Amino acid sequence: MTLRPAAALLVVLASFAAMAAWAPISGASDRPSAVLVLLPQERDAYPGYDESIVDGLASMPELSLGLSSATQGSYRRGQALLDISQGTRVSRSTYSPEVVPPAGPLLTTGKLDGTGRLADWQAILNRAASAPQTIEPGLLAGSIPGGAAFAGVAGQSADAAIPAIDRRGLIAAVSTGTSPGQVAALSERFGLTVVNAAPGKRGLKQLRRILAAREPGQLVIATQSPPEAVILPLLPIAVAGLDGPPGGLTSPSTNLPNLVAGIDIAPTVLDHLGLDIPDEMKGRVIDPEGEREPEALTPFRDRLDNLGPRRTPALGLLAAGWLALFLAFGAIAGVQRARLPVRRIGGLAVLWVPAVILVPAALGNPSAGVEYAIIVFGCLGLGWLTDRFVSWPHAPLVPAVVGLGAITIDLALGSHLITRSILGPNPGYGSRFYGVGNELKSGLMVLLLAGLAAAMSGRPKSRGAAMTVLGAGLVLGVILGSGRLGAGVGAAIIVASASAVAAMMMLPGAMSSKRVAILVISPVVGLGLLAALDALTADGQGHLSNSVLALDSVSGFYETVERRSTLAWQQLWREAMPVITLLCVLAAAYGVRNRRMFEPFPGPIWPAALVGGLAGGVIGSFTEDSGPLLIVVATITLAGVCSYLLGRPDDAAGKTASPDGQTEAANRTRPRSRP
């Protein structure tokens, strides 16, 4: 009888001991954790984007789906993995050396769940220090107390462990197995566990098991492991554990449905763990958005893959179509009758390009032949119709209104037609994802000035005319510069400079020091306008705020200037760009030197538009990271305007006016050259 109370006491103590023993485990399972699963392709598959991984991820209904932009610019596997670990990126061409140094073997302590490190991590750090931007490989794991763990199997590539490595090149724990139990054990101890799954279907099966064992509060991110190939850097990605029901994926980095950036993984993990996101991370937190659309991912990726290769052929075929039109018209009607109309039609066709390129994008991803036919026949056909029904020199107003209006509506509605067009920002290569890219900024600026000139033909110089030009430039600056629309940092500078030059030329009287001062400060005014737009329309999170105004030091400013100038210089020497740039500069110089061939101008607004457009292209080539592309696009668009002017009908001579605003009838003694 005396032992019963003692036995009861022992039972109670044992119960408390058991509760105490289990309490840490239970508490550990409730704290947030994250698992990053890298899914390699089948070993015998051709390296690249793997549609079977998309299908496998789509079969798991708990996952939100999308595509991830793995790198900026040209793609390499090592760079994609480093970008995940550092949460920011810059074009690989700005590093020295450009090629990522071999990571070396993964060295471990030799015991189960021992620590590990990459043998040659210092070479990676040295390379990062050469970039014209603050780059910190290993920042993700280094920002997590206790570091990150890595789970893989023997024989796999060691660089898959890069997302789990901290700034010192160390991994907190390395497991030689990827079973759900091993992953769960690591997740109880570490905030982040990186899993290098088995290739192909076996890896997808491992992911299913990890998802089945997922504890509340655990974030699981699964993405195709970056392959060893030169590809368009878009890879499938899926996430479980985000707030809200499974759907598509987006982030403020891209502002596009079904697309995020590889650098968004790091801040998403830290945000889930409740940790501060370092300022050096430029990625943004991933959010679920809209419906799951797995069937749309591969077509979207294929469309983006086709944009770059189709640009030059489309423009080249348009030029060939213009030549064919001249030859055909000349063969039928004779060169004298063909010369002027074909000049006008071809010039207008160039101005119709911004509107017509939206049509193939609206159709999805038509074949190359269909897209080329739409652009060539659409531009030339609309050029003919415009010239046929609108008298010279007013026809450029029509493509200006239609083109600028269609692009503005597309940006406002978020239909992203400009993004999927051949002259869009080319989001597949990770530099810009939305808005109006450098490919069109200077061209749209010239198109605006041409439309204004067409509408104001014959009007004399006046303060009212100058204010009209400035007002139109202000509107275009809002469209191209607003973080909710065009999102172009340099667009405000380009448009402000071009419209200021044109407006100054429309003022009566000679150029004064006051006018020169206004021209000098106009780019600063443009930047101020863009900053205000960022604050009002994008909550201070627009492209300018994140890339320029967020700089908190002089060194940060110089980093931005160095990065943009480096990229612009590299663009100048890429492929045929040196020859193209030289030809465009010579064409611009030829037009300036022989400007009398355009006389008599149909009003002073036309020389103002031409000079303003050229000034905007030149300034843009120095302020944008695409460098010479801005002057090339501006010159090509100006060539269209000049061709239209040189196609002046013989019966239009009496309607023209001199640059001073006097009609030709009142200035018949002024010498002029005929085209």
Buried (B, 14 or more C-beta within 10 A) or exposed (E): EEEEEEEEEEEEEEEEEEEEEEEEEEEEBEBBBBBBBBBBBBEEBEEBBBEBBBBBBBEBEBBBBBBBBBBBBBBBBBBBBBBBBBBBBBBBBBBEEBEBBBBBEBBBEEEEBBBBBBBEBEBBBEBBEEBBBBBBBBBBBBBBEEBBBBBBEEEBBBBBBBBBBBBBBBBBBBBEEBBBEBBBBBBBBBBBBBBBBBBBEBBBEBBBBBBEBBBEBBBBBBBBBBBEEEBBBBBBBBBBBBEEEBBBBBBBBBBBBBBBBBBBBBBBBBBBBEBEBBEBBBBBBBBBBEEBBBEBBBEBBBBBBBBEEBBEBBBEBBBEBBEEBBEEBBEEEEEEEBBBBBBBBBBBBBBBBBBBBBBBBEEEBBEEEEBBBBBBBBBBBBBBBBBEEBEBBBBBBBBBBBBBEBBBEBBEEEBBBBBBBBBBBBBBBBBBBBBBBBBBBBBBBBBBBBBBBBBBBBBBBBEEBBEBBBEBBBBBBBBBBBBBBBBBBBBBBBBBBBBBBBBBBBBEEEEEEEBEEBBEEBBEBBBEBBBEBBBEBBEBBBBBBBBBBBEEEEEBEEBBEBBBBBBBEBBBEEEEBEEBBEEBBEBBEEBEEEBEBBBBBBBBBBBBBBBBBBBBBBBBBBBBBBBBBBBBBBBBBBBBBBBBBBBBBEEBBEBBBBBEBBBBEEBEEEEBEEE
